[in-house]
Each structure stands twice: as structure tokens, then as C-alpha cells.
Amino acid sequence: MFSIRAIPTLLFFNDGLLIENNIEVGGEIRVQQGKMVGAAGEDILRSIIEKM
């Protein structure tokens, strides 16, 4: 259903729905169609949550 290819995988939901938009932090796409792209530290995760 989510096309998970690696573990761990972070999925981002808003109001119970997987977010559909991409989230860019520092000029790089960090969330694509609700899935985390690459590894990130706490500061990146905080930025992603703020942009949701």
C-alpha cells in the first residue's frame, strides 16, 4: 500500500491522511508523497513538521 522499500521508513500523516505534497527543507526535498527521503536529524524533522 505504501511502497516501503527500506526500514525504518517514516510516513507523514495529517488528519489521518498520508500527505500528498512534497516538503522541501534547505533546498532539498525531504518528504515526497508522505514518505521521508533519506536520513535526517532532529532539526530537519522539526522543520518538516512545521511545514505540514
C-alpha positions in Angstrom: 0.0 0.0 0.0 2.8 2.5 0.9 5.6 1.0 -1.4 8.0 0.7 1.5 11.4 -0.3 0.3 13.6 0.3 3.4 13.3 0.0 7.1 12.9 2.2 9.0 10.6 4.3 7.0 8.9 7.5 8.2 5.4 8.3 6.9 3.8 11.6 7.5 0.0 11.9 8.1 -2.1 15.0 8.6 -5.7 14.5 9.9 -5.3 10.7 9.4 -4.4 11.0 5.7 -0.9 10.5 4.2 0.2 13.9 3.0 0.4 14.2 -0.8 2.6 17.2 -1.2 6.4 17.3 -1.2 8.2 19.1 1.7 11.4 20.8 1.0 13.9 21.8 3.7 17.2 23.6 2.9 16.6 23.4 -0.8 16.2 19.6 -0.8 13.0 17.5 -1.0 12.8 15.7 2.4 9.3 14.3 2.1 7.9 13.0 -1.1 4.3 11.8 -1.3 4.2 11.4 2.5 7.4 9.4 2.7 10.8 10.5 4.2 13.5 10.8 1.6 16.9 9.9 3.1 18.0 10.2 6.7 17.5 13.3 8.8 18.3 14.7 12.2 16.0 16.3 14.7 16.3 19.8 13.2 15.2 18.5 9.8 12.3 16.6 11.4 11.2 19.7 13.3 11.2 21.8 10.0 9.2 19.1 8.2 6.5 19.1 11.0 6.4 22.9 10.9 5.7 22.8 7.1 3.0 20.2 7.3 
